[in-house]
Amino acid sequence: MQSFFWRNKSGFTLTEIIFSVLILAGTMIPIAAMMGQGFEGTKRDQRQIVAIQLCQARLNQALAVPFEALVSSNANITVSGATILPLGDVELEGFTFNVSLRVAERDVSYSYREVDVNAPNYAVDNPATWIFGPEKLLAIPANVAKVATIVVSWTERGTPQTVEMSTFKANLEL
């Protein structure tokens, strides 16, 4: 006859369960820490993307500024009382970005070669028939061209971050 205390040993002991939970926790803690770092990296990338988009938008607005009014500034640029280029601090997605404009006048020069369009065999759609003249240099004075650079800056974890984009603007009113 079997003893009253004889039991089937097909289950788990409390010690086995505790050890398996400890092993599982030991592997899950580093994975959870990596997920937190990945989330923080994604947020940093998002701020970088927002800064690039803000920079591009302000650069497009800078192209609409009249040539004479396009000057270096940290404050809004207004023409006839209307703000046409907002600068300074901008709050986007819970973060503060500072937008400024840096402008420099530039001499512009380039070389070119004229094509003789009166040549007997000239065909506009066949470059093999084109006859080029001598190389010429065209120099444009500094008061005709400006380089506009939009600078978007912010501080992230105590480290200054910046994004810059530049474009040329020419005075076509000469």
MARTI-532623 format. One record per residue: residue number from 1; x, y, z of N, C-alpha, C in turn. Coordinates in nm, 3 decimals. Example, Ala and Ser with C-alpha at 12.3 -4.5 7.8 and 13.67 -1.06 7.14 Angstrom:
// MARTI-532623
NODE, seq, nxx, nyy, nzz, caxx, cayy, cazz, cxx, cyy, czz
NODE, 1, 1.319, -0.569, 0.780, 1.230, -0.450, 0.780, 1.320, -0.330, 0.780 .
NODE, 2, 1.285, -0.225, 0.708, 1.367, -0.106, 0.714, 1.290, 0.003, 0.787 .
This chain:
// MARTI-532623
NODE, seq, nxx, nyy, nzz, caxx, cayy, cazz, cxx, cyy, czz
NODE, 1, 0.083, -0.117, 0.000, 0.000, 0.000, 0.000, 0.088, 0.124, 0.000 .
NODE, 2, 0.042, 0.222, -0.073, 0.120, 0.346, -0.082, 0.098, 0.430, 0.042 .
NODE, 3, 0.204, 0.501, 0.075, 0.197, 0.590, 0.190, 0.107, 0.708, 0.159 .
NODE, 4, 0.049, 0.763, 0.264, -0.039, 0.879, 0.247, 0.040, 1.000, 0.199 .
NODE, 5, 0.169, 1.010, 0.233, 0.252, 1.124, 0.197, 0.323, 1.107, 0.063 .
NODE, 6, 0.301, 0.997, -0.001, 0.363, 0.974, -0.131, 0.289, 1.055, -0.235 .
NODE, 7, 0.362, 1.140, -0.309, 0.297, 1.225, -0.411, 0.363, 1.205, -0.545 .
NODE, 8, 0.290, 1.241, -0.646, 0.344, 1.237, -0.782, 0.440, 1.355, -0.798 .
NODE, 9, 0.559, 1.336, -0.852, 0.660, 1.441, -0.864, 0.660, 1.502, -1.004 .
NODE, 10, 0.547, 1.529, -1.060, 0.542, 1.586, -1.196, 0.534, 1.737, -1.198 .
NODE, 11, 0.530, 1.810, -1.087, 0.517, 1.956, -1.081, 0.652, 2.025, -1.062 .
NODE, 12, 0.650, 2.158, -1.043, 0.770, 2.237, -1.018, 0.777, 2.274, -0.872 .
NODE, 13, 0.898, 2.282, -0.823, 0.914, 2.326, -0.684, 0.921, 2.478, -0.681 .
NODE, 14, 0.899, 2.533, -0.564, 0.905, 2.678, -0.547, 1.046, 2.730, -0.580 .
NODE, 15, 1.147, 2.657, -0.547, 1.286, 2.696, -0.575, 1.309, 2.704, -0.726 .
NODE, 16, 1.259, 2.609, -0.802, 1.273, 2.611, -0.948, 1.202, 2.732, -1.008 .
NODE, 17, 1.086, 2.764, -0.958, 1.011, 2.878, -1.009, 1.084, 3.008, -0.978 .
NODE, 18, 1.137, 3.022, -0.858, 1.211, 3.143, -0.821, 1.334, 3.160, -0.909 .
NODE, 19, 1.409, 3.052, -0.931, 1.528, 3.062, -1.016, 1.492, 3.098, -1.160 .
NODE, 20, 1.385, 3.044, -1.213, 1.346, 3.076, -1.351, 1.300, 3.222, -1.362 .
NODE, 21, 1.233, 3.273, -1.260, 1.191, 3.414, -1.260, 1.314, 3.504, -1.252 .
NODE, 22, 1.412, 3.468, -1.170, 1.536, 3.547, -1.161, 1.611, 3.549, -1.294 .
NODE, 23, 1.620, 3.436, -1.360, 1.688, 3.430, -1.491, 1.613, 3.516, -1.593 .
NODE, 24, 1.482, 3.506, -1.594, 1.401, 3.586, -1.686, 1.418, 3.735, -1.659 .
NODE, 25, 1.417, 3.775, -1.530, 1.435, 3.917, -1.494, 1.575, 3.963, -1.532 .
NODE, 26, 1.674, 3.878, -1.513, 1.812, 3.914, -1.549, 1.830, 3.938, -1.698 .
NODE, 27, 1.752, 3.873, -1.780, 1.762, 3.898, -1.925, 1.672, 4.013, -1.970 .
NODE, 28, 1.564, 4.037, -1.901, 1.471, 4.142, -1.943, 1.518, 4.283, -1.903 .
NODE, 29, 1.590, 4.298, -1.795, 1.634, 4.431, -1.750, 1.724, 4.497, -1.854 .
NODE, 30, 1.827, 4.430, -1.908, 1.907, 4.496, -2.011, 1.827, 4.527, -2.138 .
NODE, 31, 1.735, 4.441, -2.173, 1.652, 4.466, -2.291, 1.565, 4.590, -2.269 .
NODE, 32, 1.509, 4.604, -2.150, 1.428, 4.723, -2.120, 1.514, 4.849, -2.122 .
NODE, 33, 1.638, 4.841, -2.072, 1.728, 4.956, -2.075, 1.761, 4.996, -2.219 .
NODE, 34, 1.783, 4.898, -2.306, 1.811, 4.929, -2.447, 1.690, 4.993, -2.514 .
NODE, 35, 1.572, 4.950, -2.478, 1.452, 5.011, -2.535, 1.441, 5.157, -2.494 .
NODE, 36, 1.477, 5.189, -2.370, 1.475, 5.328, -2.325, 1.576, 5.412, -2.401 .
NODE, 37, 1.695, 5.358, -2.426, 1.795, 5.431, -2.503, 1.750, 5.450, -2.647 .
NODE, 38, 1.685, 5.350, -2.703, 1.633, 5.362, -2.839, 1.526, 5.469, -2.848 .
NODE, 39, 1.442, 5.477, -2.748, 1.337, 5.579, -2.744, 1.399, 5.718, -2.738 .
NODE, 40, 1.502, 5.736, -2.653, 1.570, 5.865, -2.642, 1.638, 5.902, -2.774 .
NODE, 41, 1.701, 5.805, -2.839, 1.764, 5.830, -2.969, 1.662, 5.872, -3.074 .
NODE, 42, 1.545, 5.810, -3.070, 1.438, 5.846, -3.163, 1.391, 5.989, -3.139 .
NODE, 43, 1.381, 6.029, -3.013, 1.341, 6.167, -2.980, 1.446, 6.267, -3.029 .
NODE, 44, 1.575, 6.234, -3.014, 1.681, 6.323, -3.063, 1.673, 6.336, -3.215 .
NODE, 45, 1.652, 6.225, -3.282, 1.639, 6.228, -3.429, 1.518, 6.311, -3.470 .
NODE, 46, 1.408, 6.299, -3.396, 1.289, 6.377, -3.426, 1.316, 6.527, -3.413 .
NODE, 47, 1.390, 6.567, -3.307, 1.424, 6.709, -3.291, 1.513, 6.756, -3.406 .
NODE, 48, 1.605, 6.672, -3.450, 1.692, 6.707, -3.563, 1.609, 6.727, -3.689 .
NODE, 49, 1.513, 6.639, -3.713, 1.426, 6.651, -3.831, 1.343, 6.779, -3.823 .
NODE, 50, 1.288, 6.809, -3.706, 1.209, 6.931, -3.688, 1.296, 7.053, -3.715 .
NODE, 51, 1.421, 7.052, -3.667, 1.512, 7.164, -3.690, 1.544, 7.181, -3.839 .
NODE, 52, 1.563, 7.072, -3.909, 1.591, 7.078, -4.053, 1.470, 7.133, -4.128 .
NODE, 53, 1.351, 7.087, -4.092, 1.229, 7.137, -4.158, 1.208, 7.286, -4.129 .
NODE, 54, 1.233, 7.327, -4.006, 1.221, 7.469, -3.969, 1.322, 7.552, -4.047 .
NODE, 55, 1.443, 7.503, -4.058, 1.548, 7.573, -4.133, 1.509, 7.588, -4.280 .
NODE, 56, 1.459, 7.482, -4.340, 1.418, 7.486, -4.480, 1.302, 7.583, -4.500 .
NODE, 57, 1.205, 7.583, -4.410, 1.090, 7.675, -4.422, 1.136, 7.820, -4.413 .
NODE, 58, 1.225, 7.851, -4.318, 1.272, 7.989, -4.303, 1.361, 8.029, -4.421 .
NODE, 59, 1.434, 7.935, -4.477, 1.516, 7.966, -4.594, 1.428, 8.001, -4.714 .
NODE, 60, 1.319, 7.929, -4.730, 1.224, 7.961, -4.837, 1.162, 8.099, -4.816 .
NODE, 61, 1.132, 8.132, -4.689, 1.078, 8.264, -4.659, 1.183, 8.373, -4.683 .
NODE, 62, 1.310, 8.343, -4.658, 1.417, 8.441, -4.679, 1.429, 8.477, -4.827 .
NODE, 63, 1.398, 8.384, -4.914, 1.403, 8.414, -5.058, 1.297, 8.515, -5.099 .
NODE, 64, 1.190, 8.527, -5.020, 1.084, 8.622, -5.051, 1.113, 8.762, -4.997 .
NODE, 65, 1.217, 8.776, -4.915, 1.253, 8.906, -4.859, 1.314, 8.992, -4.969 .
NODE, 66, 1.274, 9.118, -4.984, 1.337, 9.205, -5.084, 1.488, 9.214, -5.060 .
NODE, 67, 1.563, 9.231, -5.168, 1.709, 9.229, -5.162, 1.764, 9.327, -5.060 .
NODE, 68, 1.711, 9.449, -5.057, 1.764, 9.551, -4.964, 1.735, 9.516, -4.819 .
NODE, 69, 1.625, 9.446, -4.792, 1.586, 9.414, -4.654, 1.652, 9.286, -4.603 .
NODE, 70, 1.723, 9.215, -4.688, 1.788, 9.090, -4.649, 1.920, 9.122, -4.579 .
NODE, 71, 1.916, 9.127, -4.446, 2.033, 9.159, -4.364, 2.042, 9.059, -4.249 .
NODE, 72, 2.163, 9.046, -4.194, 2.182, 8.957, -4.078, 2.094, 9.004, -3.963 .
NODE, 73, 2.028, 8.908, -3.897, 1.937, 8.946, -3.790, 1.906, 8.827, -3.701 .
NODE, 74, 1.873, 8.857, -3.574, 1.822, 8.757, -3.480, 1.676, 8.783, -3.448 .
NODE, 75, 1.622, 8.893, -3.501, 1.483, 8.931, -3.476, 1.406, 8.928, -3.608 .
NODE, 76, 1.274, 8.929, -3.599, 1.188, 8.923, -3.719, 1.227, 9.030, -3.820 .
NODE, 77, 1.218, 8.995, -3.948, 1.238, 9.093, -4.055, 1.100, 9.134, -4.104 .
NODE, 78, 1.075, 9.265, -4.098, 0.945, 9.317, -4.139, 0.962, 9.413, -4.255 .
NODE, 79, 0.863, 9.415, -4.341, 0.858, 9.509, -4.453, 0.718, 9.567, -4.454 .
NODE, 80, 0.710, 9.700, -4.451, 0.582, 9.772, -4.448, 0.495, 9.726, -4.332 .
NODE, 81, 0.556, 9.700, -4.217, 0.483, 9.662, -4.098, 0.441, 9.515, -4.090 .
NODE, 82, 0.469, 9.438, -4.193, 0.432, 9.296, -4.193, 0.557, 9.209, -4.177 .
NODE, 83, 0.549, 9.113, -4.088, 0.662, 9.021, -4.068, 0.666, 8.924, -4.185 .
NODE, 84, 0.777, 8.927, -4.259, 0.790, 8.836, -4.373, 0.891, 8.725, -4.347 .
NODE, 85, 0.973, 8.744, -4.241, 1.067, 8.638, -4.202, 1.074, 8.632, -4.050 .
NODE, 86, 0.998, 8.538, -3.989, 1.001, 8.526, -3.843, 1.132, 8.463, -3.797 .
NODE, 87, 1.200, 8.531, -3.705, 1.326, 8.481, -3.649, 1.314, 8.485, -3.497 .
NODE, 88, 1.415, 8.437, -3.428, 1.413, 8.434, -3.282, 1.373, 8.296, -3.233 .
NODE, 89, 1.321, 8.292, -3.109, 1.283, 8.164, -3.048, 1.152, 8.113, -3.105 .
NODE, 90, 1.151, 7.983, -3.135, 1.033, 7.916, -3.188, 1.009, 7.792, -3.103 .
NODE, 91, 0.886, 7.775, -3.055, 0.848, 7.658, -2.974, 0.779, 7.557, -3.066 .
NODE, 92, 0.842, 7.441, -3.083, 0.785, 7.335, -3.166, 0.798, 7.202, -3.092 .
NODE, 93, 0.688, 7.129, -3.085, 0.684, 6.996, -3.024, 0.747, 6.994, -2.885 .
NODE, 94, 0.721, 7.099, -2.807, 0.769, 7.105, -2.671, 0.917, 7.137, -2.657 .
NODE, 95, 0.978, 7.187, -2.760, 1.121, 7.219, -2.758, 1.140, 7.359, -2.814 .
NODE, 96, 1.239, 7.434, -2.764, 1.263, 7.570, -2.811, 1.383, 7.573, -2.904 .
NODE, 97, 1.360, 7.624, -3.024, 1.465, 7.641, -3.124, 1.488, 7.790, -3.144 .
NODE, 98, 1.612, 7.831, -3.166, 1.643, 7.970, -3.196, 1.680, 7.979, -3.343 .
NODE, 99, 1.613, 8.070, -3.415, 1.636, 8.086, -3.558, 1.698, 8.223, -3.583 .
NODE, 100, 1.808, 8.226, -3.659, 1.873, 8.352, -3.693, 1.911, 8.350, -3.841 .
NODE, 101, 1.940, 8.468, -3.892, 1.977, 8.485, -4.033, 2.114, 8.551, -4.040 .
NODE, 102, 2.203, 8.492, -4.119, 2.335, 8.548, -4.143, 2.345, 8.577, -4.292 .
NODE, 103, 2.379, 8.702, -4.326, 2.385, 8.743, -4.467, 2.523, 8.799, -4.498 .
NODE, 104, 2.578, 8.760, -4.611, 2.707, 8.813, -4.657, 2.696, 8.847, -4.805 .
NODE, 105, 2.747, 8.965, -4.840, 2.751, 9.002, -4.982, 2.866, 8.927, -5.047 .
NODE, 106, 2.846, 8.887, -5.172, 2.947, 8.807, -5.240, 2.971, 8.858, -5.380 .
NODE, 107, 3.097, 8.855, -5.420, 3.129, 8.873, -5.561, 3.097, 8.742, -5.630 .
NODE, 108, 3.042, 8.751, -5.748, 3.010, 8.630, -5.824, 3.076, 8.643, -5.960 .
NODE, 109, 3.145, 8.538, -5.998, 3.203, 8.536, -6.133, 3.194, 8.394, -6.187 .
NODE, 110, 3.178, 8.388, -6.314, 3.175, 8.256, -6.378, 3.223, 8.271, -6.521 .
NODE, 111, 3.270, 8.159, -6.575, 3.316, 8.159, -6.714, 3.213, 8.087, -6.800 .
NODE, 112, 3.211, 8.126, -6.925, 3.117, 8.066, -7.018, 3.173, 8.073, -7.159 .
NODE, 113, 3.114, 7.997, -7.249, 3.151, 8.000, -7.391, 3.023, 8.013, -7.473 .
NODE, 114, 3.021, 8.111, -7.559, 2.903, 8.131, -7.643, 2.897, 8.026, -7.753 .
NODE, 115, 2.776, 7.995, -7.796, 2.754, 7.903, -7.907, 2.713, 7.986, -8.028 .
NODE, 116, 2.775, 7.959, -8.141, 2.741, 8.030, -8.265, 2.614, 7.970, -8.323 .
NODE, 117, 2.499, 8.037, -8.297, 2.371, 7.985, -8.345, 2.347, 8.018, -8.493 .
NODE, 118, 2.437, 8.098, -8.552, 2.424, 8.132, -8.694, 2.509, 8.043, -8.783 .
NODE, 119, 2.575, 7.943, -8.725, 2.656, 7.849, -8.805, 2.564, 7.773, -8.899 .
NODE, 120, 2.612, 7.742, -9.020, 2.525, 7.678, -9.121, 2.468, 7.543, -9.078 .
NODE, 121, 2.541, 7.463, -9.002, 2.493, 7.329, -8.965, 2.433, 7.325, -8.825 .
NODE, 122, 2.412, 7.440, -8.761, 2.365, 7.444, -8.622, 2.225, 7.385, -8.609 .
NODE, 123, 2.213, 7.291, -8.512, 2.082, 7.233, -8.479, 2.071, 7.235, -8.327 .
NODE, 124, 1.965, 7.295, -8.275, 1.949, 7.314, -8.132, 1.947, 7.182, -8.056 .
NODE, 125, 1.899, 7.075, -8.119, 1.888, 6.946, -8.051, 2.002, 6.850, -8.082 .
NODE, 126, 2.109, 6.900, -8.147, 2.223, 6.815, -8.180, 2.353, 6.884, -8.137 .
NODE, 127, 2.404, 6.856, -8.019, 2.525, 6.922, -7.969, 2.647, 6.903, -8.058 .
NODE, 128, 2.648, 6.801, -8.142, 2.762, 6.778, -8.230, 2.777, 6.890, -8.333 .
NODE, 129, 2.670, 6.966, -8.357, 2.675, 7.075, -8.457, 2.708, 7.210, -8.394 .
NODE, 130, 2.722, 7.215, -8.265, 2.746, 7.341, -8.197, 2.891, 7.384, -8.212 .
NODE, 131, 2.912, 7.511, -8.241, 3.047, 7.568, -8.251, 3.061, 7.669, -8.138 .
NODE, 132, 3.157, 7.642, -8.049, 3.177, 7.726, -7.931, 3.280, 7.834, -7.960 .
NODE, 133, 3.256, 7.955, -7.905, 3.351, 8.064, -7.913, 3.453, 8.054, -7.801 .
NODE, 134, 3.537, 8.155, -7.788, 3.638, 8.154, -7.682, 3.573, 8.170, -7.543 .
NODE, 135, 3.643, 8.123, -7.442, 3.593, 8.134, -7.305, 3.593, 8.278, -7.259 .
NODE, 136, 3.484, 8.319, -7.193, 3.471, 8.455, -7.143, 3.444, 8.449, -6.993 .
NODE, 137, 3.479, 8.555, -6.924, 3.456, 8.564, -6.780, 3.357, 8.675, -6.752 .
NODE, 138, 3.256, 8.644, -6.673, 3.158, 8.743, -6.632, 3.173, 8.763, -6.481 .
NODE, 139, 3.205, 8.885, -6.439, 3.220, 8.918, -6.298, 3.105, 9.008, -6.256 .
NODE, 140, 3.039, 8.972, -6.146, 2.926, 9.049, -6.095, 2.970, 9.112, -5.963 .
NODE, 141, 2.951, 9.243, -5.945, 2.997, 9.308, -5.821, 2.921, 9.258, -5.698 .
NODE, 142, 2.980, 9.285, -5.579, 2.926, 9.233, -5.453, 2.788, 9.286, -5.420 .
NODE, 143, 2.749, 9.403, -5.468, 2.618, 9.456, -5.432, 2.505, 9.392, -5.511 .
NODE, 144, 2.535, 9.290, -5.588, 2.435, 9.224, -5.670, 2.395, 9.087, -5.614 .
NODE, 145, 2.481, 9.025, -5.535, 2.452, 8.891, -5.484, 2.479, 8.883, -5.334 .
NODE, 146, 2.392, 8.809, -5.265, 2.408, 8.785, -5.122, 2.393, 8.637, -5.095 .
NODE, 147, 2.464, 8.590, -4.992, 2.448, 8.454, -4.944, 2.370, 8.463, -4.813 .
NODE, 148, 2.253, 8.404, -4.810, 2.169, 8.403, -4.690, 2.180, 8.265, -4.625 .
NODE, 149, 2.214, 8.265, -4.496, 2.228, 8.140, -4.421, 2.133, 8.145, -4.301 .
NODE, 150, 2.043, 8.049, -4.296, 1.955, 8.034, -4.181, 2.022, 7.938, -4.084 .
NODE, 151, 2.028, 7.979, -3.957, 2.088, 7.897, -3.851, 1.981, 7.865, -3.749 .
NODE, 152, 1.955, 7.738, -3.728, 1.863, 7.692, -3.624, 1.947, 7.625, -3.517 .
NODE, 153, 1.934, 7.675, -3.393, 2.014, 7.618, -3.284, 1.925, 7.584, -3.166 .
NODE, 154, 1.968, 7.486, -3.089, 1.899, 7.444, -2.968, 2.000, 7.372, -2.879 .
NODE, 155, 1.963, 7.355, -2.754, 2.050, 7.285, -2.659, 1.982, 7.155, -2.619 .
NODE, 156, 2.059, 7.047, -2.628, 2.006, 6.916, -2.595, 2.102, 6.849, -2.498 .
NODE, 157, 2.053, 6.823, -2.377, 2.134, 6.762, -2.272, 2.262, 6.841, -2.245 .
NODE, 158, 2.250, 6.974, -2.249, 2.363, 7.062, -2.221, 2.458, 7.081, -2.337 .
NODE, 159, 2.431, 7.019, -2.451, 2.518, 7.030, -2.568, 2.449, 7.113, -2.675 .
NODE, 160, 2.515, 7.222, -2.722, 2.454, 7.302, -2.828, 2.450, 7.225, -2.961 .
NODE, 161, 2.337, 7.235, -3.028, 2.316, 7.171, -3.159, 2.279, 7.280, -3.260 .
NODE, 162, 2.323, 7.266, -3.385, 2.286, 7.362, -3.489, 2.261, 7.292, -3.621 .
NODE, 163, 2.176, 7.355, -3.699, 2.152, 7.317, -3.838, 2.162, 7.446, -3.918 .
NODE, 164, 2.237, 7.443, -4.030, 2.251, 7.562, -4.115, 2.222, 7.525, -4.259 .
NODE, 165, 2.155, 7.617, -4.328, 2.130, 7.603, -4.472, 2.151, 7.738, -4.537 .
NODE, 166, 2.208, 7.738, -4.657, 2.239, 7.862, -4.727, 2.179, 7.862, -4.866 .
NODE, 167, 2.157, 7.985, -4.917, 2.112, 8.003, -5.053, 2.165, 8.137, -5.104 .
NODE, 168, 2.163, 8.156, -5.233, 2.203, 8.282, -5.293, 2.079, 8.361, -5.330 .
NODE, 169, 2.091, 8.493, -5.318, 1.984, 8.583, -5.363, 2.051, 8.691, -5.447 .
NODE, 170, 1.996, 8.715, -5.563, 2.052, 8.816, -5.654, 1.959, 8.937, -5.662 .
NODE, 171, 2.018, 9.054, -5.680, 1.943, 9.176, -5.697, 1.909, 9.186, -5.845 .
NODE, 172, 1.787, 9.155, -5.878, 1.745, 9.156, -6.018, 1.687, 9.290, -6.060 .
NODE, 173, 1.695, 9.390, -5.971, 1.637, 9.522, -5.998, 1.739, 9.616, -6.063 .
NODE, 174, 1.856, 9.570, -6.097, 1.959, 9.661, -6.153, 1.929, 9.705, -6.294 .
